[in-house]
């Protein structure tokens, strides 16, 4: 069995996730190839498996002055990107399984059907059970219907935690394909443990908000909580993916705090990989005040584990499950500035330092990409015939989490 991963994003979390997982699969002997964009970051190209950067590069938003021209550009780009992929796939009859790491919900159903018409099986990693953001003023029910139909057309689905598997199962209903739990791995980072000692960083009280800035990340709550934490510094580091929210909510809150002589650093841009270790090493905690609309597992928490940095997190998405298993920080239930501020103070109580360090070490040992690869191969295998299953047995181990089985009626 030969697997092709479709992963068009050239930078950031999706590109890194694909590189990490594909590398682990290749090291297990799985025949994996990756299709991505022509501008794929060099860091995410590999000699361990074939990479095909055949998809056209997307034009950056900053290069298009008009919002409407930008919208038109996007609407034309995504179908063209998928046509490139399908034409390439027609010339690869040896590939029997397609693993989609991303899709556009309004095109996904047609894409899956066309791939399956070639006689290939289709899997999709559901990084987010629902979109981080629905189209402004858009038909939420219609979007959900598109997503549901696309998922139901797949041969199998992957999520990162059992809780997200249950959430997805409820969303899809009884006639769903099998849902397999593939734990997210800790990002590979050779310099992860070269940071200053944890007790020294906790004493400095420097907080980090890292990653894409959008409304469901709860940054406005963190900025309100900072009014209750006069001796803490905050760094915001990430690209604002919702410009209106950033301009109308985030920036005024930052200006208000600065007018009270509060220390805030704003790095409102994508943070390239070479800058990440130093950024984490200079901060005491990563703050994840995500809202109830965040139905995903956060890649940021695995950056925090990789860089030996504790977290303060809400219980949204898969965060509660992870921190319940490995208490690498503190959580808060009530989505209020007071509750968040209390959790931040609790984390910085130096009596917990040794315990935090033990849990961070344990999480690094547990969330490996080899474990993720084993669970992924098990998911592939479940959808193949007996002959293919026997040929894969040497490359897999039994995962801890059994998949949620599809309905027999499907």
N, C-alpha and C positions, 0 to 999 in steps of 0.2 A: 504494500500500500504506500502510495506517495501522496504527501499532503502539501497543499499550497495555502499559505496564509496571505490574505488580502489585508494590507495595512497601509493605507495611502498617506497617513499623516507623516510628514518628514521630520518633525522635531517633537519634543515633549513626551508626555506620559505614555501615549499609545505607541509611539515609535520605540521607546525604551522597553515597554512591556513586551512587545513583539520580539525585540532583540534578545531579551533575557529568556523568554519562554522557548523561542526557536533554538537558541544555543543549547539550552538544557535538553530539548528533544533530540537535537543532533547528537549530543554526547551520549544519549541512550540508544543511539542507533536508528532512530526514526528517520524516514526519508522526508525531510521537510524543506520546502523552498518558500521564499517570501517575495511577494510582488508589492512594490511601493512606488513612490513618486521619484521623478528624475532628480529632485533636489534633496533626497534623503541625506540626513546628516552623516558625515563620514564615521562618527562614533557608533552608528547603528548599522553599518555595513559589516559583513563578517566573512571570514575565510572558512568558517565551519559549516556553512550551508550556502546554497546558491541564493543570491539576491538579484531580483530583476527590477531595476528602477525604470520602469517603462511608462508609468503614468505621468501625464502632464502636471507640471507644478501649478499650484494655485497662486493667484495674484494676491499679495498682501493688501489688507484693508487700507493701510496707510498710503498706498499708491493710487487709490481711487478717491477723488475729491467728493464726488456726488454719491449720496446714499443710494439713490435709485439706480445709478450706473453699477454700483457695487452689487445690489440685489440682482440685477439682470445678469451680471457677470457670474454670480454664484449659480443662478438657475440654469445657465448654459453650461457651466463647468462640470457639475456633478454627473449629468447624463453622459457627457463626453468622456469623462474619466472612466465610467463603467463600461462604455463601449470599447475603450482601449483594452480593458481587462478581459472582456468577453472575447474579443478578437484573438488576443494572445492565448486564452484558454482553449479556443477551438483548435489551436495547433499543438495542444498538449494532451493527447488521449491517454498518456501514461499516468496523468494525475487523476486520482479517484476520489479525493476528498478535499473540499474547500473549507477552510476555517476563516470566517470573516471576523476581523477584529473591530471593524467599524462599518457603519452604513448610514445612509441618509434615509430617514424613516419613510419619506414619501416615494422613494425609489426602491426600497429594499425588497418589497414583495415581488416586484417584477424581476429584480436581479436574482433572487433565490430561485424563482420558477425557471428562469432561463438556464441557470447553472444545472438545476436538477434535470432539465430536458436533455442535457448532454449526457445523462447517466451518471452524474457525480453526486456524492453525498455532500450536504451543507451543514456546517456547525457555525454557531455564532456565540462569541463571548459577550454576555450582557453585562457590560461594565456599569451601566445605569439602568435600573428597572424601568424608570420613566425619565424623560428628558430633564436635564438640568433646568431648562427653560423652555416653555412652550412659545410658539410664535406670538408676538404681541397682539392681543385681541383675537388670537386665532381660535379655531374650533378644537378645544381640548378633546372632546369625545372623538372627533374624526382622527386626530393625531394618535390617540390611544388605539383606535381601531386599526389604523395602518400598522402600528407597532405590533399589535396582537397578531394580525394576520401574517405579518412577516415572520414572527417567531414561530407560529404554528406551522409554517411551511418548511421549517428546518428539520433536519434529522436528529439534532441534539443541540442543547444549549448549555453553556457554562456560566456559572456565577462564582463569587469568591467566598461566600459564607453560607452556612445552613439557613440563617435567618433570611438572607436575600433569596435563597432558593424557595423558601416558603412564600415570600412576598411575590416572587415571580409566578409561582404556581397559582396563587390566588388571583393574580392579574390575568393569567392565560385561561384558567378554567380546566375542566377535567380532561379535555381532548388534547392536551399538550404533548409535545415530544418529551423525551427524557431530559431531566435537568441534572447536571453533574456539578458537584462542588469542586472547584480547583482553587486551593488557597493561593492568595497573592504572595509572591516571594519578596524578601527584603532586597532592595536594589543593591546591585554589586557596586562596591566602592572601596578600593584598596586603601584609601586614606581615612576611612571612617573612624578609626579609633585614635587619631592623632590630635584630637581636640583637647583643650585644657580640661583639667579634672572637673568632674560633675559638681562637686561641692563649691568649687571656685565660680563656676558659671551660675549656679543657683544664687550665690551671694550677690552676683552682679545684677540680678533681676532684669534681664534683657529678654523681652518677649518677641517671638517671630510669628508673623502670619505669612505663610508661604503658599504660592500656587495661584492659579487663575482667580481673578477677583470678579465675583458675580454675586447676585443677591442671595442665592441659597447657601452661600458660605457663611453668612451671619456676621460679616465684618462690622456692620453697623452696631451690633450688640457689643462686640469687643471694644469699639471706640467709646460707647457709653460706659462700659465697665471701667475703662481707663480713668474716668473722672474719680473713681473710688480707689485708685491705686496711684497716688501721687509720686511714689518713689520707684516706679517702674518705667523702663524705656520700651518703646514698641517700634519694630521695623515691619513695614508692609512691603513684601517682595513678590511681585507677580504681575502678569499682564491683565489689564481690565478687559474682560471679554464682553461686558455690558457697559458701553460707554455712557449711556444715560444714567444708569445707577451710580457709576463712579463719579460723574460730574455733579449729580444732584444730591447724593446721599453721603458718599465717602469723603469727598474733598471738603464740603462744608463742615463735617464733623472733625476732620483733621485740623482745619483752620481754627475751629472753636477751641480745640485742645491746645494748639500752639499759642493762641491768644492768652492762655492761662499758664504759659511758660512750661508746657509739657513737652517732653522729649519724644519726637516721632520722626522716623526716617521713612521716606516713601520712595521705593524703587518700582515705579509703575511701568514695568517692561518684562518681557520674557527673560528669565534668569538662565543663562547658558550653563551647561554642566560644569565647566571648569571653575565657576564662581560658587557653586553650591557648597562644597566642603567648608570653605572659610566662613560662609554665611551661617551655617549651622553651628560651627565651632565657636562663634562669638556670641551665641545666645543661650539662655538658660532653659527655654521651653518653647515648643511649637503650640500655638493655640488654634484649635479646630472647633469654632463655635457654630457648626453647621446646623441648619434649620431642619424642620420635619420634612421639607420638600427634597432633602438630599437622600435619595434612595440608592446608595452605591457604597462601594468600599473605596476609601481614599488612598491614593498612591502617596500622598504627603506623609501619612503616618508611617509608611515603610521607608521613606527618606529619613524620618526622625529616628527610627530604629537603627538604620544603617549608620547614622551619624551620632549614635549614642546620646540622643537628646530626648528627654521625656516630653509628654504632651498633656495638654488640658483639652478635653473634648466633650462635646455634647454626646447624647446617646442616639444620634441620627444614623440612618443607614447601617453599615456594618461595624461602626465604631464601638458600640456597646458590647458586641460579641467579642471583638478582639481584646478590648481592655478588661472584659470580664475574665478572659482566659489568661491574659498577661497584663497585670496592672502596671503599665509602663508610664503611668501618670495619674491624673485625677479626672473624674467625670462630673458633670452637673446635670440635674434633671429639669428644674424650672428654667425656662428660657428667659432669664431676667439678668440685668447687669449685676445685681447683688449676688445671685447664685454663681455667675461666672467669676466675679471678683473673689468670692470666697474660695472657689476651687483653685484659682491661681495662687492665692496666699497659702493654701494647704499644700500645694505642690512644693512651694519654696521653703517649707518648714524643713530645715536641714536634718532633722531626726530621721527622715525617710530616705536619705541619700543611698545608703548601702542597699536597701530593699529595691529601690528604683534600678540601681545598677544590676542587681541580680536578675530582675525581670527583663531588662533590656537585653542582657546576655542570653537569657532563655529564649526570648522571641527571635533573636538572630539565628539561634541554632534550630528553631522549629520551622520558621517560614523560609524554606529553601526552594530554589527553583527546580531542583531535582524532584522534590515532592510534587510541585506543580506539574512537572512534565509527566510523572507517573500517573497522576489523576487525569491529565489530558489524554494520554494514551489509552487509559481505561475507558474514557468516554468515546474515543474513536472506535475502539474495539467493540464496544457494545452495539455499534450500528453496522458492523461488518459481518460477513458470513463466516461459517465455522472454519473454513480453510484459511482465511486471512487471520482469524483470531489465533489459530495455532502458530502462524508465522510470527505473530507479535509477542507471544508469551515470554520470549527471552528478554524483551525490552521493557517490561512493565512489572510493577509490584502491586499488590492489592491495596487500594487507597483506604483510608480510614472512614471516609464518608460514602455511603451507598447512594446512588442516584435516585432521584424521585422518578419512579417509573411512569411511562405514558399509560394512558387509558388503553385497554385492549381493543376498544372500539375504533382507535385511530387507524 
